[in-house]
Amino acid sequence: MKIRSVIVLIVVLTWIIFSSGCLSEVKDVSLAAKGVKIATSGSNVSSIATRNAQGDSYYQNKAESIASAMDYQNPFVHNFALQQISRSHSGDYTIEQICDIWDAIRGKWTYVNDAAGMNYFTPASDTINNGLRGNCVDYAILNAAAIKSIGGSTRVVTVDSTSEPGHAYAEVLIGNSMAGTQPLLNEIGRRYHQKTIHYDLETTQDG
């Protein structure tokens, strides 16, 4: 197996999991499309039953809706991202710029849950206009869009549960090998005083 990429989980980066209406455990991946990974949480049986009942089109439509909400090419989103980056971190795209954006959004965020049964994914630009208010998927979409607008490679991961409200978080690609990525993980650990940094490894078979 070759390590294809190393992805830091932005929301699980240190300690942020919204306690109301959000789950943090991803157990079973069901779709990856257009920068969105859909997952289900719960027993394998219930997860499979849910996917069969809703069909692949449900997940495809959800992925496309979230991808559309990541309006990173909107100048308003790009300008917002630029304003969050410290002058001391000027220059080319870096892990410090990623963290500056994440810190700014986290520090200003007001969690507001959607009404029961509401299935709306707020565009990142609207979330900025709303004063950084929304639920976990809105938070993830804004993080992913803002970082993508400065050159990052990001995606949103959602977790669907058969028994509880779902969860969403953003991921950002930070490297193509552990050797090259470890210094970045160390930097994240120093910045947030964390001994453990959660990350995801994407692997590919030797060709």
C-alpha positions as CSV (number, residue, x, y, z in Angstrom):
1,M,0.0,0.0,0.0
2,K,1.2,3.5,-0.8
3,I,0.1,6.5,1.3
4,R,-1.6,8.8,-1.1
5,S,-2.4,11.7,1.1
6,V,-2.5,12.9,4.7
7,I,-5.6,14.8,5.7
8,V,-6.1,16.7,9.0
9,L,-9.6,16.7,10.4
10,I,-10.2,20.4,10.9
11,V,-13.1,20.2,13.3
12,V,-11.6,17.2,15.2
13,L,-8.2,19.0,15.0
14,T,-8.3,19.7,18.8
15,W,-11.5,19.7,20.8
16,I,-14.4,21.1,18.8
17,I,-17.4,18.8,18.6
18,F,-20.8,20.6,19.0
19,S,-22.7,18.7,21.6
20,S,-26.2,19.5,20.2
21,G,-27.2,17.7,17.1
22,C,-23.8,16.3,16.1
23,L,-22.0,13.0,16.1
24,S,-18.2,12.6,15.9
25,E,-17.8,8.9,15.0
26,V,-17.5,7.9,11.4
27,K,-17.9,4.2,10.9
28,D,-18.8,3.4,7.3
29,V,-18.1,5.4,4.2
30,S,-20.8,5.2,1.6
31,L,-20.0,7.9,-1.1
32,A,-17.2,10.3,-2.0
33,A,-18.1,12.9,-4.7
34,K,-17.2,16.5,-5.6
35,G,-15.3,17.2,-2.4
36,V,-17.9,15.6,-0.1
37,K,-17.6,12.3,1.7
38,I,-20.9,10.9,3.1
39,A,-20.7,8.4,5.9
40,T,-23.1,6.6,8.2
41,S,-22.9,5.9,11.9
42,G,-24.4,3.0,13.8
43,S,-24.4,-0.7,13.4
44,N,-23.4,-2.2,10.0
45,V,-26.9,-3.6,9.5
46,S,-28.7,-0.4,10.2
47,S,-26.3,1.6,8.1
48,I,-26.7,-0.7,5.1
49,A,-30.5,-0.7,5.5
50,T,-30.6,3.1,5.5
51,R,-28.5,3.3,2.3
52,N,-30.6,0.7,0.5
53,A,-33.8,2.5,1.5
54,Q,-32.6,5.9,0.4
55,G,-30.7,4.9,-2.6
56,D,-27.4,6.2,-4.0
57,S,-29.2,9.2,-5.6
58,Y,-29.9,10.5,-2.0
59,Y,-26.2,10.6,-1.2
60,Q,-25.3,12.0,-4.7
61,N,-27.9,14.8,-4.3
62,K,-26.6,15.6,-0.8
63,A,-23.0,15.6,-2.0
64,E,-23.8,18.0,-4.9
65,S,-25.8,20.3,-2.6
66,I,-22.9,20.6,-0.1
67,A,-20.4,21.0,-2.9
68,S,-22.5,23.8,-4.3
69,A,-22.6,25.5,-0.9
70,M,-18.8,25.6,-0.8
71,D,-18.8,28.7,-3.0
72,Y,-15.1,29.3,-2.6
73,Q,-14.8,31.2,-5.9
74,N,-17.1,33.9,-4.5
75,P,-14.9,36.9,-3.9
76,F,-16.8,37.5,-0.7
77,V,-15.6,34.2,0.7
78,H,-12.0,34.8,-0.6
79,N,-11.9,38.2,1.0
80,F,-13.2,36.8,4.3
81,A,-10.5,34.2,4.3
82,L,-7.7,36.8,3.6
83,Q,-8.9,38.9,6.5
84,Q,-8.4,36.1,8.9
85,I,-4.7,35.5,8.1
86,S,-2.1,37.0,10.4
87,R,0.4,39.4,8.9
88,S,3.2,37.2,10.5
89,H,1.9,34.3,8.2
90,S,2.0,36.2,5.0
91,G,3.4,34.6,1.8
92,D,2.6,31.3,0.1
93,Y,-0.1,28.9,1.3
94,T,1.0,27.3,4.7
95,I,-0.3,25.3,7.6
96,E,-0.2,28.5,9.6
97,Q,-2.7,30.1,7.3
98,I,-5.0,27.1,7.5
99,C,-4.9,27.4,11.3
100,D,-5.5,31.1,11.3
101,I,-8.7,30.7,9.3
102,W,-9.9,27.8,11.5
103,D,-9.1,29.8,14.7
104,A,-11.0,32.8,13.4
105,I,-14.1,30.9,12.5
106,R,-14.1,28.8,15.7
107,G,-13.6,31.9,17.9
108,K,-16.5,33.8,16.3
109,W,-19.0,30.9,15.7
110,T,-22.5,30.8,17.1
111,Y,-24.1,27.4,17.0
112,V,-27.7,27.5,15.8
113,N,-29.5,24.2,14.9
114,D,-31.9,23.8,12.0
115,A,-35.5,23.1,12.5
116,A,-36.4,19.4,12.6
117,G,-36.6,17.9,9.1
118,M,-34.9,20.9,7.5
119,N,-32.3,19.8,4.9
120,Y,-30.6,23.0,3.8
121,F,-26.9,23.6,3.3
122,T,-26.1,27.2,3.7
123,P,-23.6,28.6,1.2
124,A,-20.4,29.8,2.8
125,S,-21.0,33.4,1.6
126,D,-24.4,33.4,3.3
127,T,-22.9,32.1,6.6
128,I,-20.5,35.0,6.6
129,N,-23.3,37.4,5.9
130,N,-25.2,35.8,8.8
131,G,-22.4,36.6,11.2
132,L,-20.9,33.1,11.4
133,R,-24.0,31.4,12.7
134,G,-25.3,28.0,11.8
135,N,-25.0,24.3,12.6
136,C,-22.1,21.9,12.2
137,V,-22.5,21.4,8.5
138,D,-22.5,25.1,7.9
139,Y,-19.4,25.4,10.0
140,A,-17.7,22.7,8.0
141,I,-18.8,24.2,4.7
142,L,-17.4,27.6,5.7
143,N,-14.1,26.2,6.9
144,A,-13.7,24.1,3.7
145,A,-14.6,26.9,1.4
146,A,-12.5,29.6,3.0
147,I,-9.4,27.4,3.0
148,K,-10.0,26.3,-0.5
149,S,-10.3,29.9,-1.6
150,I,-6.6,30.5,-0.6
151,G,-5.4,27.4,-2.4
152,G,-6.1,24.5,-0.1
153,S,-7.6,21.1,-1.1
154,T,-10.6,20.5,1.2
155,R,-13.7,18.5,1.5
156,V,-16.7,18.1,3.9
157,V,-17.4,14.8,5.6
158,T,-21.0,14.2,6.8
159,V,-22.2,11.4,9.1
160,D,-25.7,10.1,8.9
161,S,-27.1,8.2,11.8
162,T,-30.1,6.0,11.9
163,S,-31.0,6.9,15.5
164,E,-29.5,10.3,16.3
165,P,-28.9,13.7,14.6
166,G,-25.9,13.7,12.2
167,H,-22.6,15.5,12.2
168,A,-20.3,17.1,9.7
169,Y,-16.7,18.3,9.7
170,A,-14.2,19.6,7.2
171,E,-10.9,18.0,6.1
172,V,-7.9,19.6,4.4
173,L,-5.1,17.8,2.5
174,I,-1.7,18.6,4.0
175,G,0.7,16.2,2.3
176,N,1.4,13.2,0.1
177,S,3.6,11.3,2.5
178,M,4.0,10.9,6.3
179,A,7.7,11.9,6.1
180,G,6.8,15.2,4.5
181,T,3.7,15.7,6.6
182,Q,5.0,14.9,10.1
183,P,6.6,18.4,10.6
184,L,3.2,19.9,9.8
185,L,1.5,17.7,12.3
186,N,4.2,18.7,14.9
187,E,3.5,22.3,14.2
188,I,-0.2,21.8,14.7
189,G,0.5,20.1,18.0
190,R,2.7,22.9,19.2
191,R,0.2,25.6,18.2
192,Y,-2.7,23.9,20.0
193,H,-0.7,22.3,22.8
194,Q,-1.9,18.8,21.8
195,K,0.0,15.6,22.0
196,T,-2.4,13.8,19.6
197,I,-3.5,15.2,16.3
198,H,-6.3,13.3,14.5
199,Y,-5.7,12.7,10.8
200,D,-6.9,10.5,8.0
201,L,-4.8,8.5,5.6
202,E,-5.9,7.9,2.1
203,T,-4.2,4.9,0.6
204,T,-3.9,3.4,-2.9
205,Q,-2.7,0.0,-4.1
206,D,0.7,-0.3,-5.7
207,G,0.2,-0.3,-9.4
